[in-house]
């Protein structure tokens, strides 16, 4: 791929591709972290957790900017009933995820209290796993470059 040039006038399509790439990379890292944890391979878990958090923080910055520009459509909330484990003890937990549409790309983020109060639950959802079949339009470095430029 040629060197990526980022202009101040990015198209929604470029932002969608970069956001989709970051989301996919974060899911892959998160799933890798969880598999390694359950296999007892704890060595790199902290590093991976930091990487995942940074990618999701960038995603949140992009979402917040898209909201401020009225470019996102909120489709509703998905309820997620999952078990967190403390040792081997499952702790049932309910999370809410706000479901967005941006130029045909649909994605979630954890809901904040205002979103939970404002939007309707439209369904249940499990853990959203990494999908190797979804096209990654940009590598991590390219996607970050686009999204950091967009959020400036």
DSSP file (Angstrom, degrees, kcal/mol; ACC not computed):
  #  RESIDUE AA STRUCTURE BP1 BP2  ACC     N-H-->O    O-->H-N    N-H-->O    O-->H-N    TCO  KAPPA ALPHA  PHI   PSI    X-CA   Y-CA   Z-CA
    1    1 A X              0   0    0      0, 0.0     3,-0.1     0, 0.0     0, 0.0   0.000 360.0 360.0 360.0 141.0    0.0    0.0    0.0
    2    2 A X        -     0   0    0      1,-0.2     2,-0.0     0, 0.0     0, 0.0  -0.250 360.0 -74.8 -70.0 163.2    1.2    3.5   -0.8
    3    3 A X        -     0   0    0      1,-0.1     2,-0.5   139,-0.0    -1,-0.2  -0.351  54.1-119.2 -59.2 138.2    2.0    6.0    2.0
    4    4 A X        -     0   0    0     -3,-0.1     2,-0.5     2,-0.0    -1,-0.1  -0.698  23.4-159.8 -87.3 126.3   -1.3    7.3    3.4
    5    5 A X        -     0   0    0     -2,-0.5     2,-0.6   141,-0.0   141,-0.0  -0.923   6.0-155.3-105.6 127.9   -1.9   11.0    3.1
    6    6 A X        -     0   0    0     -2,-0.5     2,-0.2     4,-0.0     4,-0.0  -0.905  10.0-166.7-107.2 122.7   -4.4   12.5    5.4
    7    7 A X        -     0   0    0     -2,-0.6     3,-0.3     1,-0.1   142,-0.0  -0.591  33.2-117.3-100.2 167.0   -6.2   15.7    4.4
    8    8 A X  S    S+     0   0    0      1,-0.2     2,-0.7    -2,-0.2    -1,-0.1   0.654 109.1  65.8 -74.1 -14.7   -8.2   17.9    6.6
    9    9 A X  S    S+     0   0    0      2,-0.0    -1,-0.2     0, 0.0     2,-0.2  -0.583  73.9 173.2-109.4  67.9  -11.2   17.2    4.3
   10   10 A X        -     0   0    0     -2,-0.7     2,-0.1    -3,-0.3    -4,-0.0  -0.487  28.2-124.3 -78.2 144.4  -11.7   13.5    5.0
   11   11 A X     >  -     0   0    0     -2,-0.2     4,-1.9     1,-0.1     3,-0.2  -0.482  19.8-117.1 -81.9 157.8  -14.7   11.7    3.6
   12   12 A X  H  > S+     0   0    0      1,-0.2     4,-2.9     2,-0.2     5,-0.2   0.869 116.6  60.4 -59.4 -35.1  -17.2    9.8    5.7
   13   13 A X  H  > S+     0   0    0      1,-0.2     4,-2.4     2,-0.2    -1,-0.2   0.888 103.6  48.2 -61.0 -40.4  -16.1    6.7    3.8
   14   14 A X  H  > S+     0   0    0     -3,-0.2     4,-2.3     2,-0.2    -1,-0.2   0.901 113.0  48.1 -66.0 -40.4  -12.5    7.1    5.0
   15   15 A X  H  X S+     0   0    0     -4,-1.9     4,-3.0     2,-0.2     5,-0.2   0.915 111.2  50.8 -66.9 -42.1  -13.6    7.6    8.6
   16   16 A X  H  X S+     0   0    0     -4,-2.9     4,-3.0     2,-0.2     5,-0.2   0.945 111.6  47.7 -58.4 -49.2  -15.9    4.5    8.4
   17   17 A X  H  X S+     0   0    0     -4,-2.4     4,-2.1     1,-0.2   121,-0.4   0.906 114.9  45.4 -60.7 -42.6  -13.0    2.4    7.0
   18   18 A X  H  X S+     0   0    0     -4,-2.3     4,-2.5     2,-0.2    -1,-0.2   0.912 114.4  47.9 -68.1 -42.5  -10.6    3.6    9.7
   19   19 A X  H  X S+     0   0    0     -4,-3.0     4,-2.5     1,-0.2    -2,-0.2   0.912 112.0  49.7 -64.5 -42.6  -13.2    3.2   12.5
   20   20 A X  H  X S+     0   0    0     -4,-3.0     4,-2.2    -5,-0.2    -1,-0.2   0.899 111.5  50.0 -61.9 -40.5  -14.1   -0.3   11.3
   21   21 A X  H  X S+     0   0    0     -4,-2.1     4,-2.5    -5,-0.2    -2,-0.2   0.933 112.0  46.1 -64.1 -46.9  -10.4   -1.2   11.2
   22   22 A X  H  X S+     0   0    0     -4,-2.5     4,-2.5     1,-0.2    -2,-0.2   0.906 112.8  50.9 -62.7 -42.5   -9.7    0.1   14.8
   23   23 A X  H  X S+     0   0    0     -4,-2.5     4,-2.1     1,-0.2    -1,-0.2   0.917 112.2  46.5 -61.3 -44.4  -12.8   -1.7   16.1
   24   24 A X  H  X S+     0   0    0     -4,-2.2     4,-2.3     2,-0.2    -2,-0.2   0.909 112.5  49.2 -66.3 -43.5  -11.8   -5.0   14.5
   25   25 A X  H  X S+     0   0    0     -4,-2.5     4,-2.4     1,-0.2    -2,-0.2   0.912 111.1  50.4 -62.8 -43.2   -8.2   -4.7   15.7
   26   26 A X  H  X S+     0   0    0     -4,-2.5     4,-2.7     1,-0.2    -1,-0.2   0.902 110.4  49.6 -63.0 -41.6   -9.4   -4.0   19.3
   27   27 A X  H  X S+     0   0    0     -4,-2.1     4,-2.8     2,-0.2   103,-0.4   0.906 110.3  50.5 -63.8 -41.5  -11.7   -7.0   19.2
   28   28 A X  H  X S+     0   0    0     -4,-2.3     4,-2.3     2,-0.2    -2,-0.2   0.928 113.1  45.4 -63.2 -44.6   -9.0   -9.3   18.0
   29   29 A X  H  X S+     0   0    0     -4,-2.4     4,-2.7     2,-0.2    -2,-0.2   0.924 113.5  50.1 -63.4 -44.7   -6.6   -8.1   20.8
   30   30 A X  H  X S+     0   0    0     -4,-2.7     4,-2.4     1,-0.2    -2,-0.2   0.922 112.6  46.1 -60.1 -45.6   -9.4   -8.4   23.4
   31   31 A X  H  X S+     0   0    0     -4,-2.8     4,-2.3     2,-0.2    -1,-0.2   0.885 112.2  51.1 -66.6 -38.1  -10.3  -11.9   22.3
   32   32 A X  H  X S+     0   0    0     -4,-2.3     4,-2.4    -5,-0.2    -2,-0.2   0.915 110.3  50.2 -62.7 -43.6   -6.5  -12.9   22.3
   33   33 A X  H  X S+     0   0    0     -4,-2.7     4,-2.3     1,-0.2    -2,-0.2   0.929 111.4  48.1 -59.2 -46.8   -6.2  -11.5   25.8
   34   34 A X  H  X S+     0   0    0     -4,-2.4     4,-2.1     2,-0.2    -2,-0.2   0.893 111.3  49.4 -65.3 -40.5   -9.2  -13.4   27.1
   35   35 A X  H  X S+     0   0    0     -4,-2.3     4,-1.4     1,-0.2    -1,-0.2   0.928 112.4  48.2 -63.0 -45.6   -8.0  -16.7   25.5
   36   36 A X  H  <>S+     0   0    0     -4,-2.4     5,-2.7     1,-0.2     4,-0.3   0.874 109.4  53.5 -64.3 -36.7   -4.5  -16.3   27.0
   37   37 A X  H ><5S+     0   0    0     -4,-2.3     3,-1.4     1,-0.2    -1,-0.2   0.943 109.8  46.8 -61.8 -47.4   -6.0  -15.5   30.4
   38   38 A X  H 3<5S+     0   0    0     -4,-2.1    -1,-0.2     1,-0.3    -2,-0.2   0.725 110.3  53.9 -70.3 -20.6   -8.1  -18.7   30.4
   39   39 A X  T 3<5S-     0   0    0     -4,-1.4    -1,-0.3    -5,-0.2    -2,-0.2   0.453 118.4-112.8 -88.3  -1.4   -5.0  -20.7   29.3
   40   40 A X  T < 5S+     0   0    0     -3,-1.4     2,-1.2    -4,-0.3    -3,-0.2   0.616  75.0 135.6  80.8  12.3   -3.0  -19.3   32.2
   41   41 A X      < +     0   0    0     -5,-2.7     3,-0.3    -6,-0.2    -1,-0.2  -0.722  16.7 156.4 -93.8  86.5   -0.7  -17.3   30.0
   42   42 A X    >   +     0   0    0     -2,-1.2     3,-0.9     1,-0.2     4,-0.4   0.468  37.3  99.9 -94.7  -2.8   -0.7  -14.1   32.0
   43   43 A X  T 3  S+     0   0    0      1,-0.2     3,-0.3     2,-0.1     4,-0.2   0.875  93.5  25.3 -54.3 -49.7    2.6  -12.6   30.8
   44   44 A X  T 3> S+     0   0    0     -3,-0.3     4,-2.4     1,-0.2    -1,-0.2   0.311  90.1 105.6-101.7   8.6    1.4  -10.1   28.2
   45   45 A X  H <> S+     0   0    0     -3,-0.9     4,-2.6     1,-0.2     5,-0.2   0.883  79.3  50.1 -61.3 -41.1   -2.1   -9.5   29.5
   46   46 A X  H  > S+     0   0    0     -4,-0.4     4,-2.1    -3,-0.3    -1,-0.2   0.926 111.6  48.4 -63.9 -44.6   -1.5   -6.0   30.9
   47   47 A X  H  > S+     0   0    0     -4,-0.2     4,-2.2     1,-0.2    -1,-0.2   0.923 113.3  47.3 -60.4 -45.2    0.2   -4.8   27.7
   48   48 A X  H  X S+     0   0    0     -4,-2.4     4,-2.7     1,-0.2    -1,-0.2   0.913 109.8  53.3 -64.0 -42.2   -2.7   -6.1   25.6
   49   49 A X  H  X S+     0   0    0     -4,-2.6     4,-2.4    -5,-0.2    -1,-0.2   0.891 108.9  49.6 -60.1 -39.6   -5.3   -4.5   28.0
   50   50 A X  H  X S+     0   0    0     -4,-2.1     4,-2.3     2,-0.2    -1,-0.2   0.916 111.1  49.3 -65.4 -43.4   -3.6   -1.2   27.6
   51   51 A X  H  X S+     0   0    0     -4,-2.2     4,-2.1     2,-0.2    -2,-0.2   0.926 112.0  48.3 -60.6 -45.5   -3.6   -1.5   23.8
   52   52 A X  H  X S+     0   0    0     -4,-2.7     4,-2.6     1,-0.2     5,-0.2   0.931 111.0  50.5 -61.3 -46.6   -7.3   -2.4   23.8
   53   53 A X  H  X S+     0   0    0     -4,-2.4     4,-2.4     1,-0.2    -1,-0.2   0.902 109.7  50.6 -59.6 -42.6   -8.1    0.5   26.1
   54   54 A X  H  X S+     0   0    0     -4,-2.3     4,-2.1     2,-0.2    -1,-0.2   0.896 111.2  48.3 -64.4 -40.0   -6.2    3.0   23.9
   55   55 A X  H  X S+     0   0    0     -4,-2.1     4,-2.3     2,-0.2    -2,-0.2   0.924 113.7  46.0 -66.5 -43.7   -8.0    1.8   20.7
   56   56 A X  H  X S+     0   0    0     -4,-2.6     4,-2.3     2,-0.2    -2,-0.2   0.842 110.0  54.9 -68.9 -31.8  -11.4    2.0   22.4
   57   57 A X  H  X S+     0   0    0     -4,-2.4     4,-2.1    -5,-0.2    -1,-0.2   0.913 109.0  48.0 -64.0 -41.7  -10.6    5.5   23.8
   58   58 A X  H  X S+     0   0    0     -4,-2.1     4,-2.3     2,-0.2    -2,-0.2   0.923 109.9  52.5 -63.1 -44.0   -9.8    6.6   20.2
   59   59 A X  H  X S+     0   0    0     -4,-2.3     4,-2.7     1,-0.2    -2,-0.2   0.914 108.5  51.2 -56.9 -43.8  -13.1    5.1   19.0
   60   60 A X  H  X S+     0   0    0     -4,-2.3     4,-2.8     2,-0.2    -1,-0.2   0.893 107.9  51.9 -62.3 -40.2  -14.9    7.0   21.8
   61   61 A X  H  X S+     0   0    0     -4,-2.1     4,-2.0     2,-0.2    -1,-0.2   0.913 111.3  47.4 -62.3 -41.6  -13.3   10.3   20.7
   62   62 A X  H  X S+     0   0    0     -4,-2.3     4,-2.8     2,-0.2    -2,-0.2   0.937 112.3  49.3 -64.1 -46.6  -14.4    9.6   17.1
   63   63 A X  H  X S+     0   0    0     -4,-2.7     4,-2.7     1,-0.2    -2,-0.2   0.928 110.3  50.8 -58.3 -46.6  -17.9    8.8   18.2
   64   64 A X  H  X S+     0   0    0     -4,-2.8     4,-2.2     1,-0.2    -1,-0.2   0.885 111.8  47.1 -61.6 -38.8  -18.1   12.0   20.3
   65   65 A X  H  X S+     0   0    0     -4,-2.0     4,-1.5     2,-0.2    -1,-0.2   0.919 111.7  50.5 -68.5 -42.2  -17.0   14.1   17.4
   66   66 A X  H  <>S+     0   0    0     -4,-2.8     5,-2.9     1,-0.2     6,-0.6   0.885 110.6  50.2 -62.3 -37.6  -19.4   12.4   15.1
   67   67 A X  H ><5S+     0   0    0     -4,-2.7     3,-1.8     1,-0.2    -1,-0.2   0.931 108.3  52.0 -63.1 -45.6  -22.2   13.1   17.6
   68   68 A X  H 3<5S+     0   0    0     -4,-2.2    -1,-0.2     1,-0.3    -2,-0.2   0.773 112.0  47.1 -64.3 -24.2  -21.2   16.7   17.9
   69   69 A X  T 3<5S-     0   0    0     -4,-1.5    -1,-0.3    -5,-0.1    -2,-0.2   0.309 112.0-121.7 -96.5   7.2  -21.4   16.9   14.0
   70   70 A X  T < 5S+     0   0    0     -3,-1.8    -3,-0.2    -5,-0.1    -2,-0.1   0.865  75.0 127.0  54.5  40.9  -24.8   15.2   14.0
   71   71 A X      < +     0   0    0     -5,-2.9     2,-0.4    -6,-0.1    32,-0.4   0.488  48.9  79.3-104.0  -5.9  -23.4   12.4   11.7
   72   72 A X        -     0   0    0     -6,-0.6     2,-0.5    30,-0.1    30,-0.2  -0.805  61.9-152.6-105.1 144.8  -24.5    9.4   13.8
   73   73 A X  E     -A  101   0A   0     28,-2.4    28,-2.3    -2,-0.4     2,-0.6  -0.972  14.4-141.3-110.0 127.1  -27.9    7.8   14.0
   74   74 A X  E     -A  100   0A   0     -2,-0.5    26,-0.2    26,-0.2     3,-0.1  -0.800  15.9-174.4 -86.7 120.9  -28.7    6.0   17.3
   75   75 A X  E     -     0   0A   0     24,-3.2     2,-0.3    -2,-0.6    25,-0.2   0.678  50.3 -92.2 -87.9 -20.2  -30.6    2.9   16.5
   76   76 A X  E     -A   99   0A   0     23,-1.0    23,-3.1    43,-0.1     2,-0.4  -0.933  49.9 -54.9 141.1-163.6  -31.3    2.0   20.1
   77   77 A X  E     -Ab  98 121A   0     43,-2.6    45,-3.3    -2,-0.3    46,-0.8  -0.882  31.6-151.7-115.3 146.1  -29.8   -0.1   22.9
   78   78 A X  E     -Ab  97 123A   0     19,-2.6    19,-2.8    -2,-0.4     2,-0.4  -0.970  16.6-139.5-110.9 134.2  -28.7   -3.7   23.1
   79   79 A X  E     -Ab  96 124A   0     44,-2.7    46,-2.4    -2,-0.5     2,-0.5  -0.762  15.4-162.5 -90.8 138.0  -28.8   -5.4   26.4
   80   80 A X  E     -A   95   0A   0     15,-3.1    15,-3.0    -2,-0.4     2,-0.7  -0.954   5.4-167.4-127.7 110.3  -25.9   -7.8   27.1
   81   81 A X  E     +A   94   0A   0     -2,-0.5     2,-0.3    44,-0.3    13,-0.2  -0.876  27.6 153.1 -99.0 113.3  -26.2  -10.4   29.9
   82   82 A X  E     -A   93   0A   0     11,-2.7    11,-3.2    -2,-0.7     2,-0.5  -0.877  41.5-118.5-135.8 165.9  -22.8  -11.9   30.6
   83   83 A X  E     -A   92   0A   0     -2,-0.3     2,-0.3     9,-0.2     9,-0.2  -0.938  18.2-162.6-108.4 125.6  -20.9  -13.5   33.4
   84   84 A X  E     -A   91   0A   0      7,-2.4     7,-3.8    -2,-0.5     2,-0.5  -0.790  21.3-135.2 -94.0 150.7  -17.7  -11.9   34.8
   85   85 A X  E     -A   90   0A   0     -2,-0.3     2,-0.6     5,-0.2     5,-0.2  -0.913  20.0-168.0-114.8 134.4  -15.6  -14.3   36.8
   86   86 A X  E >  S-A   89   0A   0      3,-2.4     3,-2.0    -2,-0.5     2,-0.5  -0.944  83.2 -46.1-111.9 104.2  -13.9  -13.8   40.1
   87   87 A X  T 3  S-     0   0    0     -2,-0.6    -2,-0.0     1,-0.3     0, 0.0  -0.622 123.7 -28.1  66.3-122.0  -11.7  -16.8   40.1
   88   88 A X  T 3  S+     0   0    0     -2,-0.5     2,-0.6    -3,-0.1    -1,-0.3   0.320 115.6 106.1-104.2   6.8  -14.1  -19.6   39.1
   89   89 A X  E <   -A   86   0A   0     -3,-2.0    -3,-2.4     2,-0.0     2,-0.3  -0.777  65.6-138.4 -92.5 118.4  -17.2  -17.8   40.5
   90   90 A X  E     -A   85   0A   0     -2,-0.6     2,-0.6    -5,-0.2    -5,-0.2  -0.561  11.0-160.9 -76.1 136.7  -19.5  -16.3   37.8
   91   91 A X  E     -A   84   0A   0     -7,-3.8    -7,-2.4    -2,-0.3     2,-0.1  -0.933  18.1-135.7-116.3 104.6  -20.9  -12.9   38.5
   92   92 A X  E     +A   83   0A   0     -2,-0.6     2,-0.4    -9,-0.2    -9,-0.2  -0.383  31.1 178.9 -62.9 133.4  -24.0  -12.3   36.3
   93   93 A X  E     -A   82   0A   0    -11,-3.2   -11,-2.7    -2,-0.1     2,-0.5  -0.993  23.2-147.5-138.8 142.1  -23.9   -8.7   34.9
   94   94 A X  E     -A   81   0A   0     -2,-0.4     2,-0.3   -13,-0.2   -13,-0.2  -0.958  19.9-178.0-111.3 124.8  -26.1   -6.7   32.6
   95   95 A X  E     -A   80   0A   0    -15,-3.0   -15,-3.1    -2,-0.5     2,-0.4  -0.825  16.1-143.4-112.7 156.6  -24.5   -4.2   30.3
   96   96 A X  E     -A   79   0A   0     -2,-0.3    15,-3.1   -17,-0.2     2,-0.5  -0.984  11.8-163.4-120.7 135.5  -26.1   -1.9   27.8
   97   97 A X  E     -AC  78 110A   0    -19,-2.8   -19,-2.6    -2,-0.4     2,-0.4  -0.970  16.9-133.6-120.2 128.0  -24.6   -1.0   24.5
   98   98 A X  E     -AC  77 109A   0     11,-2.6    11,-1.2    -2,-0.5     2,-0.6  -0.674  21.4-144.1 -80.2 131.9  -25.6    1.9   22.4
   99   99 A X  E     -AC  76 108A   0    -23,-3.1   -24,-3.2    -2,-0.4   -23,-1.0  -0.875  22.3-174.1-105.2 119.1  -26.1    0.8   18.8
  100  100 A X  E     -AC  74 107A   0      7,-3.3     7,-1.7    -2,-0.6     2,-0.4  -0.738  19.4-153.7-113.7 156.6  -25.0    3.4   16.1
  101  101 A X  E     +AC  73 106A   0    -28,-2.3   -28,-2.4    -2,-0.3     2,-0.4  -0.999  14.6 175.0-126.0 129.1  -25.2    3.8   12.4
  102  102 A X  E >  S- C   0 105A   0      3,-2.3     3,-2.0    -2,-0.4   -30,-0.1  -0.914  76.1 -31.8-133.9 107.0  -22.7    6.0   10.6
  103  103 A X  T 3  S-     0   0    0     -2,-0.4     3,-0.1   -32,-0.4   -31,-0.1   0.864 125.9 -45.6  51.9  41.6  -22.8    5.9    6.8
  104  104 A X  T 3  S+     0   0    0      1,-0.2     2,-0.6   -88,-0.0    -1,-0.3   0.295 113.4 117.0  89.0 -10.0  -24.0    2.3    6.8
  105  105 A X  E <   -C  102   0A   0     -3,-2.0    -3,-2.3     2,-0.0     2,-0.4  -0.835  50.0-159.6 -93.5 120.5  -21.5    1.0    9.3
  106  106 A X  E     +C  101   0A   0     -2,-0.6     2,-0.3    -5,-0.2    -5,-0.2  -0.847  22.6 150.7-104.9 135.8  -23.2   -0.2   12.4
  107  107 A X  E     -C  100   0A   0     -7,-1.7    -7,-3.3    -2,-0.4     2,-0.3  -0.967  29.5-129.2-157.1 167.8  -21.4   -0.5   15.7
  108  108 A X  E     -C   99   0A   0     -2,-0.3     2,-0.3    -9,-0.2    -9,-0.2  -0.758  13.5-178.6-118.6 161.8  -21.7   -0.4   19.5
  109  109 A X  E     -C   98   0A   0    -11,-1.2   -11,-2.6    -2,-0.3    -2,-0.0  -0.948  48.2 -81.8-148.3 157.0  -20.2    1.2   22.5
  110  110 A X  E     -C   97   0A   0     -2,-0.3   -13,-0.3   -13,-0.2     2,-0.1  -0.356  55.0-116.3 -57.4 135.7  -21.0    0.8   26.2
  111  111 A X        -     0   0    0    -15,-3.1     2,-0.2     4,-0.1   -15,-0.2  -0.450  19.6-139.2 -76.0 144.8  -24.0    3.1   27.0
  112  112 A X     >  -     0   0    0     -2,-0.1     4,-2.2     1,-0.1     3,-0.4  -0.595  34.2 -98.9 -93.7 166.3  -23.7    6.0   29.4
  113  113 A X  H  > S+     0   0    0      1,-0.2     4,-2.0    -2,-0.2     5,-0.2   0.847 123.1  54.4 -56.7 -36.2  -26.5    6.6   31.9
  114  114 A X  H  > S+     0   0    0      1,-0.2     4,-1.8     2,-0.2    -1,-0.2   0.909 109.2  47.8 -64.0 -41.1  -28.0    9.4   29.7
  115  115 A X  H  > S+     0   0    0     -3,-0.4     4,-2.8     2,-0.2    -2,-0.2   0.893 109.5  53.0 -66.2 -39.5  -28.2    7.0   26.7
  116  116 A X  H  < S+     0   0    0     -4,-2.2    -1,-0.2     1,-0.2    -2,-0.2   0.893 113.4  44.0 -62.8 -39.1  -29.8    4.3   28.9
  117  117 A X  H  < S+     0   0    0     -4,-2.0    -1,-0.2    -5,-0.2    -2,-0.2   0.829 120.1  41.5 -72.4 -32.0  -32.5    6.8   30.0
  118  118 A X  H  < S+     0   0    0     -4,-1.8     2,-0.3    -5,-0.2    -2,-0.2   0.836 106.4  59.2 -88.5 -36.0  -33.1    8.2   26.6
  119  119 A X  S  < S-     0   0    0     -4,-2.8     2,-0.2    -5,-0.1   -43,-0.1  -0.669  75.2-117.9-108.9 155.0  -33.1    5.2   24.2
  120  120 A X        -     0   0    0     -2,-0.3   -43,-2.6   -45,-0.1     2,-0.5  -0.579  28.0-113.4 -86.5 143.9  -35.2    2.0   23.9
  121  121 A X  E     -b   77   0A   0     -2,-0.2   -43,-0.2   -45,-0.2     3,-0.1  -0.679  32.8-179.1 -74.5 123.5  -33.8   -1.5   24.3
  122  122 A X  E     -     0   0A   0    -45,-3.3     2,-0.3    -2,-0.5   -44,-0.2   0.445  55.9 -36.0-106.7  -2.6  -34.2   -3.0   20.8
  123  123 A X  E     -b   78   0A   0    -46,-0.8   -44,-2.7     2,-0.0     2,-0.3  -0.963  61.1 -80.6 167.7 177.7  -32.8   -6.5   21.6
  124  124 A X  E     -b   79   0A   0     -2,-0.3     2,-0.3   -46,-0.2   -44,-0.2  -0.749  37.1-174.3-103.0 152.4  -30.3   -8.7   23.4
  125  125 A X        -     0   0    0    -46,-2.4   -44,-0.3    -2,-0.3     3,-0.1  -0.996  12.1-147.0-147.9 144.6  -26.7   -9.3   22.3
  126  126 A X        -     0   0    0     -2,-0.3     2,-0.3     1,-0.2   -44,-0.1  -0.092  56.2 -48.2 -90.4-163.5  -23.9  -11.6   23.4
  127  127 A X        -     0   0    0    -46,-0.1     2,-0.9     1,-0.1    -1,-0.2  -0.549  58.0-130.5 -68.8 131.2  -20.2  -10.9   23.3
  128  128 A X        -     0   0    0     -2,-0.3     2,-0.1    -3,-0.1    -1,-0.1  -0.772  29.5-154.9 -89.8 109.4  -19.3   -9.6   19.9
  129  129 A X        -     0   0    0     -2,-0.9     2,-0.1     1,-0.1  -101,-0.1  -0.382  25.0 -89.2 -85.0 159.8  -16.3  -11.6   18.7
  130  130 A X        -     0   0    0   -103,-0.4     2,-0.6    -2,-0.1    -1,-0.1  -0.445  39.3-151.2 -61.0 135.8  -13.5  -10.7   16.3
  131  131 A X    >   -     0   0    0     -2,-0.1     3,-1.3     1,-0.1  -103,-0.1  -0.946  11.2-166.6-118.7 110.7  -14.6  -11.7   12.8
  132  132 A X  T 3  S+     0   0    0     -2,-0.6     4,-0.1     1,-0.2    -1,-0.1   0.610  84.6  65.8 -71.7 -10.6  -11.6  -12.5   10.5
  133  133 A X  T 3  S+     0   0    0      2,-0.1     2,-0.4     0, 0.0    -1,-0.2   0.589  76.3  98.2 -89.4 -10.0  -13.9  -12.4    7.4
  134  134 A X  S <  S-     0   0    0     -3,-1.3     2,-0.1     1,-0.1    -3,-0.0  -0.655  84.1-112.5 -80.0 130.4  -14.6   -8.6    7.7
  135  135 A X        -     0   0    0     -2,-0.4     2,-0.8     1,-0.1     3,-0.1  -0.386  20.0-146.0 -63.3 131.3  -12.3   -6.7    5.4
  136  136 A X        -     0   0    0      1,-0.2    -1,-0.1    -4,-0.1  -118,-0.1  -0.890  13.3-172.3 -97.2 107.8   -9.8   -4.5    7.2
  137  137 A X        +     0   0    0     -2,-0.8     2,-0.3  -120,-0.3    -1,-0.2   0.834  68.9  24.9 -72.3 -32.3   -9.4   -1.5    5.0
  138  138 A X  S    S-     0   0    0   -121,-0.4    -1,-0.1    -3,-0.1     2,-0.1  -0.940  78.2-120.1-130.4 151.9   -6.5    0.0    6.9
  139  139 A X     >  -     0   0    0     -2,-0.3     4,-2.7     1,-0.1     5,-0.2  -0.345  45.9 -93.7 -78.5 174.7   -3.8   -1.4    9.1
  140  140 A X  H  > S+     0   0    0      1,-0.2     4,-2.6     2,-0.2     5,-0.2   0.905 124.2  49.7 -59.7 -44.8   -3.6   -0.1   12.7
  141  141 A X  H  > S+     0   0    0      1,-0.2     4,-2.0     2,-0.2    -1,-0.2   0.920 114.0  45.0 -62.2 -44.6   -1.1    2.7   11.9
  142  142 A X  H  > S+     0   0    0      2,-0.2     4,-2.1     1,-0.2    -2,-0.2   0.921 113.6  49.6 -65.9 -44.1   -3.1    4.0    9.0
  143  143 A X  H  X S+     0   0    0     -4,-2.7     4,-2.6     1,-0.2     5,-0.2   0.918 111.3  48.9 -62.7 -43.9   -6.4    3.9   10.8
  144  144 A X  H  X S+     0   0    0     -4,-2.6     4,-3.1    -5,-0.2     5,-0.3   0.910 108.6  54.0 -61.9 -41.8   -5.0    5.7   13.8
  145  145 A X  H  X S+     0   0    0     -4,-2.0     4,-1.9    -5,-0.2    -1,-0.2   0.925 111.8  44.5 -59.0 -45.9   -3.5    8.4   11.6
  146  146 A X  H  X S+     0   0    0     -4,-2.1     4,-2.2     2,-0.2    -1,-0.2   0.935 117.0  44.4 -63.8 -47.5   -6.8    9.0   10.0
  147  147 A X  H  X S+     0   0    0     -4,-2.6     4,-2.1     2,-0.2    -2,-0.2   0.865 111.9  51.2 -72.5 -35.9   -8.8    9.0   13.2
  148  148 A X  H  X S+     0   0    0     -4,-3.1     4,-0.6    -5,-0.2    -1,-0.2   0.923 112.3  48.0 -64.4 -41.8   -6.3   11.2   15.2
  149  149 A X  H >< S+     0   0    0     -4,-1.9     3,-0.7    -5,-0.3    -2,-0.2   0.898 111.4  51.0 -63.4 -40.1   -6.4   13.7   12.3
  150  150 A X  H 3< S+     0   0    0     -4,-2.2    -1,-0.2     1,-0.2    -2,-0.2   0.877 109.8  49.3 -64.6 -38.3  -10.2   13.6   12.3
  151  151 A X  H 3<        0   0    0     -4,-2.1    -1,-0.2     1,-0.2    -2,-0.2   0.514 360.0 360.0 -84.6  -3.8  -10.5   14.2   16.1
  152  152 A X    <<        0   0    0     -3,-0.7    -1,-0.2    -4,-0.6    -2,-0.1   0.516 360.0 360.0 -66.8 360.0   -8.1   17.2   16.2
